[in-house]
Amino acid sequence: MALVLYNTLTRRKEPFSPLNPPYVGMYVCGPTVYGDPHLGHARAAVVFDVLYRYLTFQGYKVRYVRNITDVGHLEGDADEGEDKILKKARLEKIEPIEVAQRYTALYHKAMDALNVRRPSIEPTATGHIPQQIAMVQRILERGYAYVVNGSVYLDVELYRQDFPYGVLSGRQVEELIAGSRELEGQAEKRHPWDFALWKRAEPTHLMQWDSPWGRGYPGWHIECSAMSTHYLGVPFDIHGGGLDLIFPHHEAEIAQAHACYGEAAHHQARFWIHNNLVTIDGQKMSKSLGNFITIEEVFSGNHPKLSRGYPPMALRFLILQAHYRSTLDFSEEALRAAYRAYLRLMNAYRRLLQVRPHSYATYSIGAWKEKVFAALDDDLNTAAALALFFEQTDDILRLYRNEIYLSPEDLDSLKRIWQEVLFDILGLTPIHQVEWERWERVVNLLIHLRRQARSERNFALADFLRDELQRLGVRLLDFPEETLWELAE
Ligand code: ZN
């Protein structure tokens, strides 16, 4: 078994091995906490949760750091516009820290529902101002930055004389020049593509700190360089985030790390891993297009694009069914199909737990286990791994009905892999035994009444019971000698 991951930095799949085994340092850019967590947040969190879980499963000691951005993320990506959190605070007439704490709490609530494990460390930008100032200072001392009017900028031209700039995104500075607009507040930069490490604050600015350059606040990119290297050293193993962060955010992080630590920083992280984005009915998700969907809206169904609410596992399953480097197109139809697929696996799992082994096996799982792990090892192909589980559901029904037999060893192995892969690694939540039992009692009663209706040739009543059960999410499977049931969508 060897895990291979696609490295955005080298643009190829590479075998993963930690710099300092058995320890793995992983940093993922977390949310800017100024609004309700949405589908984009769900996808990034689930993708890196699976990586975290898989590395842990393989025996690595993973230190997983995912930050909370609570200052410095401006509306424009190029040091322009209002701080997103300050704007929200102004609009709602509350303190910036209230904004940050409210949306951090909502983020945690949504992620807990999706069964996303909390990271080992969840640092906030405002909690690490001294580390950020120290890093800016060191970059200044090494000559890669300059101070203007109390703001500090990284000098991309000077940096470029010693290190390549644009390695992650593949962008050339020439392209950046062509693409840079004349923006307010850009005049003090030597070059429009320089970026802020520290910004001077107006006296009325609500979030500001003392620094060697006067009162101000950190640039958005410096927090991630400062916090990742503070907790993980430099270079560390894995840096993750959404595809939209590659430029300018991650490109800037790499430049800051080199400017601060020199060649030894080695692009700050060994592997740069990016998840693709969520589209809605084929379109980019955005507030202006009216197709912006929050996680809570998926759960409640309170959105024009949804006819009803869906349980968290439907959304988690939908995310797992796409490869993390492909776009994920969200629609109610896709969500419903994902929920159906999730239930299909849970029905099969419940049956599997009731299968009895046989000394005369007529069925063998063969190399199935190896195939499942080969899929996960191949750049975390969760979609391919799930497909292998679907292939087995019909056989599990046959095992359950004693049409085929499995040896004790194969049965143990099968149960273990279902458990480990679906629940421990992919992070699905099983349907609780108590819930199954409650269904069991009610459904068995109705199956009994239906059988009675049939024996009295009251087929209208028998069909009515079957259809009503189907409407309530229970499908009946009729066999000559028995009727089975399963949860359905
Ligand atoms: Zn970041």
Boltz pocket constraint, residues with backbone or C-beta under 6 A from the ligand:
constraints:
  - pocket:
      binder: B
      contacts: [[A, 28], [A, 29], [A, 30], [A, 220], [A, 221], [A, 224], [A, 249]]
      max_distance: 6.0
